[in-house]
Amino acid sequence: MAERSQTAPEAGYDMGNDDAIGGNVSKYLVLPSGYCGQPKKGHLIFDACFESGNLGRVDQVSEFEYDLFIRPDTCNPRFRVWFNFTVENVKESQRVIFNIVNFSKTKSLYRDGMAPMVKSTSRPKWQRLPPKNVYYYRCPDHRKNYVMSFAFCFDREEDIYQFAYCYPYTYTRFQHYLDGLQKRNMDYFFREQLGQSVQQRQLDLLTITSPEDKSDLENSVMQKKIKIPKLSLNHIEEDGEVKDYGEEDLQLRHIKRPEGRKPSEVAHKSIEAVVARLEKQNGLSLGHGTCPEEVFVEASPGTEDMDSLEDAVVPRALYEELLRNYQQQQEEMRHLQQELERTRRQLVQQAKKLKEYGALVSEMKELRDLNRRLQDVLLLRLGSDNLREGAEKKVVFITGRVHPGETPSSFVCQGIIDFLISQHPIAHVLREHLVFKIAPMLNPDGVYLGNYRCSLMGFDLNRHWLDPSPWAHPTLHGVKQLIIQMYNDPKTSLEFYIDIHAHSTMMNGFMYGNIFEDEERFQRQAIFPKLLCQNAEDFSYSSTSFNRDAVKAGTGRRFLGGLLDHTSYCYTLEVSFYSYIIGGTTAAVPYTEEAYMKLGRNVARTFLDYYRLNPLVEKVAIPVPRLRPDAEPDTSGEMRPEGHPASLAYRRCSAADLINITV
């Protein structure tokens, strides 16, 4: 019989009765029976006093074999499934057999090849034990309970080894993840505290959608891209003539002066007067084609005293200079008139273009309105009030981790969040048209304590939606009040409620839905699972079921399905603790953390198909990265060829296919 070391807590219960287990082992040193002296390498030390840890008791059966007892959920001895503990002080090449002897469930995926997770300090990445080393059977030595036994060989003495039921996802990890997102200051991501748990851990609520002033921002960008001339149409006559452009000086850039000539300092009117007098004096006019030399009168040397301008005789040089200036002024006037005419014609053409531009803008608006009406008609045929401008806000509400031991739900939820906040064109369109409300961890106390199904006070929160207590079920109470508030808001339409869980006996991902008396509503409820089945290779529509079991009456799916109107659909999304089977094959592919998150990304992308927003993706000027590469390595090591159904970025379903969907 194993002995407790001095570092073990004083439990005060009968070691032979597993129902009396009340806490986790803490640095529990197992010594052989009758051994005295200092502990040596190979005397194992077990510990579960850390976040999400669970191991209530250790019995040494023999030198190599140990019976391990799962600590029941706090204040509720019924649930014993989750385990998470460390082993240290090992000896190199030490072989052991661990028996988990007090599972509360008889059915388990361990019968189908599931194996515990393991990692060590030098190999921090979680990996599954080989299935050949794992056995699941009914044991007569433990009240005929089912026992899971696995063999293991420690290979590094300095390492600390950690074993778990599935990939752990702790409350602290979740908080660090949200803190990292919050530091990125994304205008479409908002984090708030909806409430607190019994132990004062925060209940986070995430809102992911485009900001309200997004349309104003886009309008300002378009105004910067399209330069419209500042020309008022009031200056344009109906026949296209220009009325008046004011007295602004026009800069004539195309008039060239002869080289070496300076502008005449004599005013134009003065030059004309002088030339007219000269012509009158000589009795000739320059306008009759007479040469200036023919009318020239030489200056007399005795003409210094002149009584009037008419009696004056103009010197030859001055006359020629004045004549040249006059001709130059006339030429400039002709150029000026031509330039003004060209400017007038250009302005008239711009005015006509402005009229055409206005007509084009009106036509574009009409086309946009027609496009919206066509989308409305299509979505009405699909049974959904479409996403029109000015319509109600379409809300998708997602919750997770109401059962703390169902860690895959956190990975799926993280996949949804990561995709929605990404720069992928599909995520951009979804943020433009939908509001996503996500409460990723409804049971933070249970997660922190290492429970499998219950909260700190021993309540299965997913059975208390009918009447949650603000002091016993504060997180559930806060979420329910928010959903009811949105339901009563006429500007908000709660379209979807999806509660994410993990399943301990079934493969793949699948959904539970509700049964309705209205046959049409019942069939429309099958649309989203059908589309998800097309987008996600690990989702099974054949495993999806719709029920109204009495034992499920207090769940979020059943309660909200009865509360919300016919336009809302409530689902429970389940994902296997172990593996999925791809259609057309029989081999089970074990889930990884990345595979769980990929399912979350596919869930988010399915909303695109449901609301028929695919054409809008092509308008987003962002390169489309493939979520599934053309040659994605399979778990079996084979490469998928291009065009393989599992390698497509996403598959679209026509409107006719959706309308003809039957359960």
URRABEL-V902815 format. One record per residue. RES is the residue in one small letter. SS is DSSP state (H for helix, E for strand, L for the rest). Layout:
RES/SS ; RES/SS
This chain:
m/L ; a/L ; e/E ; r/L ; s/L ; q/L ; t/L ; a/L ; p/L ; e/L ; a/L ; g/L ; y/L ; d/L ; m/L ; g/L ; n/L ; d/H ; d/H ; a/H ; i/L ; g/L ; g/L ; n/L ; v/L ; s/L ; k/L ; y/E ; l/E ; v/L ; l/E ; p/L ; s/L ; g/L ; y/L ; c/L ; g/L ; q/L ; p/L ; k/L ; k/L ; g/L ; h/L ; l/L ; i/E ; f/E ; d/E ; a/L ; c/L ; f/L ; e/L ; s/L ; g/L ; n/E ; l/L ; g/L ; r/E ; v/E ; d/E ; q/E ; v/L ; s/L ; e/L ; f/L ; e/E ; y/E ; d/E ; l/E ; f/E ; i/L ; r/L ; p/L ; d/E ; t/L ; c/L ; n/E ; p/L ; r/L ; f/L ; r/L ; v/L ; w/L ; f/L ; n/E ; f/E ; t/E ; v/E ; e/E ; n/L ; v/L ; k/L ; e/L ; s/L ; q/E ; r/E ; v/E ; i/E ; f/E ; n/E ; i/E ; v/L ; n/L ; f/L ; s/L ; k/L ; t/L ; k/L ; s/L ; l/H ; y/H ; r/H ; d/H ; g/L ; m/L ; a/L ; p/L ; m/E ; v/E ; k/E ; s/E ; t/L ; s/L ; r/L ; p/L ; k/L ; w/L ; q/E ; r/E ; l/L ; p/L ; p/H ; k/H ; n/H ; v/E ; y/E ; y/E ; y/E ; r/E ; c/E ; p/H ; d/H ; h/H ; r/L ; k/L ; n/E ; y/E ; v/E ; m/E ; s/E ; f/E ; a/E ; f/E ; c/E ; f/E ; d/L ; r/L ; e/L ; e/L ; d/L ; i/L ; y/E ; q/E ; f/E ; a/E ; y/L ; c/L ; y/L ; p/L ; y/L ; t/L ; y/H ; t/H ; r/H ; f/H ; q/H ; h/H ; y/H ; l/H ; d/H ; g/H ; l/H ; q/H ; k/H ; r/L ; n/L ; m/L ; d/L ; y/L ; f/E ; f/E ; r/E ; e/E ; q/E ; l/E ; g/E ; q/E ; s/L ; v/L ; q/L ; q/L ; r/L ; q/E ; l/E ; d/E ; l/E ; l/E ; t/E ; i/E ; t/L ; s/L ; p/L ; e/L ; d/L ; k/H ; s/H ; d/H ; l/H ; e/H ; n/H ; s/H ; v/H ; m/H ; q/H ; k/H ; k/H ; i/L ; k/L ; i/L ; p/L ; k/L ; l/L ; s/L ; l/H ; n/H ; h/H ; i/E ; e/L ; e/L ; d/L ; g/L ; e/L ; v/E ; k/L ; d/L ; y/L ; g/L ; e/L ; e/L ; d/L ; l/L ; q/L ; l/L ; r/L ; h/L ; i/L ; k/L ; r/L ; p/L ; e/L ; g/L ; r/L ; k/L ; p/L ; s/L ; e/L ; v/L ; a/L ; h/H ; k/H ; s/H ; i/H ; e/H ; a/H ; v/H ; v/H ; a/H ; r/H ; l/H ; e/H ; k/H ; q/H ; n/H ; g/L ; l/L ; s/L ; l/H ; g/H ; h/H ; g/L ; t/L ; c/L ; p/H ; e/H ; e/H ; v/H ; f/L ; v/L ; e/L ; a/L ; s/L ; p/L ; g/L ; t/L ; e/L ; d/L ; m/L ; d/L ; s/L ; l/L ; e/L ; d/L ; a/L ; v/L ; v/L ; p/L ; r/H ; a/H ; l/H ; y/H ; e/H ; e/H ; l/H ; l/H ; r/H ; n/H ; y/H ; q/H ; q/H ; q/H ; q/H ; e/H ; e/H ; m/H ; r/H ; h/H ; l/H ; q/H ; q/H ; e/H ; l/H ; e/H ; r/H ; t/H ; r/H ; r/H ; q/H ; l/H ; v/H ; q/H ; q/H ; a/H ; k/H ; k/H ; l/H ; k/H ; e/H ; y/H ; g/H ; a/H ; l/H ; v/H ; s/H ; e/H ; m/H ; k/H ; e/H ; l/H ; r/H ; d/H ; l/H ; n/H ; r/H ; r/H ; l/H ; q/H ; d/H ; v/H ; l/H ; l/H ; l/H ; r/H ; l/L ; g/L ; s/L ; d/L ; n/L ; l/L ; r/L ; e/L ; g/L ; a/L ; e/L ; k/E ; k/E ; v/E ; v/E ; f/E ; i/E ; t/E ; g/E ; r/L ; v/L ; h/L ; p/L ; g/L ; e/L ; t/L ; p/H ; s/H ; s/H ; f/H ; v/H ; c/H ; q/H ; g/H ; i/H ; i/H ; d/H ; f/H ; l/H ; i/L ; s/L ; q/L ; h/L ; p/H ; i/H ; a/H ; h/H ; v/H ; l/H ; r/H ; e/H ; h/H ; l/L ; v/E ; f/E ; k/E ; i/E ; a/E ; p/L ; m/L ; l/L ; n/L ; p/H ; d/H ; g/H ; v/H ; y/H ; l/H ; g/L ; n/L ; y/L ; r/L ; c/L ; s/L ; l/L ; m/L ; g/L ; f/L ; d/L ; l/H ; n/H ; r/H ; h/L ; w/L ; l/L ; d/L ; p/L ; s/L ; p/L ; w/L ; a/L ; h/L ; p/H ; t/H ; l/H ; h/H ; g/H ; v/H ; k/H ; q/H ; l/H ; i/H ; i/H ; q/H ; m/H ; y/H ; n/H ; d/L ; p/L ; k/L ; t/E ; s/E ; l/E ; e/E ; f/E ; y/E ; i/E ; d/E ; i/E ; h/E ; a/E ; h/E ; s/L ; t/L ; m/L ; m/L ; n/L ; g/E ; f/E ; m/E ; y/E ; g/E ; n/L ; i/L ; f/L ; e/L ; d/L ; e/H ; e/H ; r/H ; f/H ; q/H ; r/H ; q/L ; a/H ; i/H ; f/H ; p/H ; k/H ; l/H ; l/H ; c/H ; q/H ; n/H ; a/L ; e/L ; d/L ; f/E ; s/L ; y/L ; s/L ; s/L ; t/L ; s/E ; f/E ; n/L ; r/L ; d/L ; a/H ; v/H ; k/H ; a/L ; g/L ; t/L ; g/H ; r/H ; r/H ; f/H ; l/H ; g/H ; g/H ; l/H ; l/L ; d/L ; h/L ; t/L ; s/L ; y/E ; c/E ; y/E ; t/E ; l/E ; e/E ; v/E ; s/E ; f/L ; y/L ; s/E ; y/E ; i/E ; i/L ; g/L ; g/L ; t/L ; t/L ; a/L ; a/E ; v/E ; p/E ; y/L ; t/L ; e/H ; e/H ; a/H ; y/H ; m/H ; k/H ; l/H ; g/H ; r/H ; n/H ; v/H ; a/H ; r/H ; t/H ; f/H ; l/H ; d/H ; y/H ; y/L ; r/L ; l/L ; n/H ; p/H ; l/H ; v/H ; e/L ; k/L ; v/L ; a/L ; i/L ; p/L ; v/L ; p/L ; r/L ; l/L ; r/L ; p/L ; d/L ; a/L ; e/L ; p/E ; d/L ; t/L ; s/L ; g/L ; e/L ; m/E ; r/L ; p/L ; e/L ; g/L ; h/L ; p/H ; a/H ; s/H ; l/L ; a/L ; y/L ; r/L ; r/L ; c/L ; s/L ; a/H ; a/H ; d/H ; l/H ; i/H ; n/L ; i/L ; t/L ; v/L
